[in-house]
Amino acid sequence: METRIALIGIVVENKDCAKMINDILHEYGEYIVGRMGIPYPKRNISVISIVIDAPNDIISALSGKLGMIPQVNIKTVYSKLSSIADK
């Protein structure tokens, strides 16, 4: 199955949403290559970046679920590189 690399940028404006975010990320854990979270106390936000290697529909589903959380803003950037899983 063809997969793509994508970067999902998440800005969390309400830290009470952390559990919902983590639950969703755990659900897609098999596709996540790496994750970095940066708290920014000066602005009372957190910024999370997720690198994912997955089929387009999985990336879209994850982005959609995260984007539906109130006070969470996301943006997904896709690599032009595509690959065949399990080469």
Protein Blocks (a to p, Z undefined) as FASTA:
>chain_A
ZZdddddddddfbfklmmmmmmmmmmmmmmpmbdcddddfknopacddddddddfklmmm
mmmmmmmpghiacdddddfbdcdehZZ
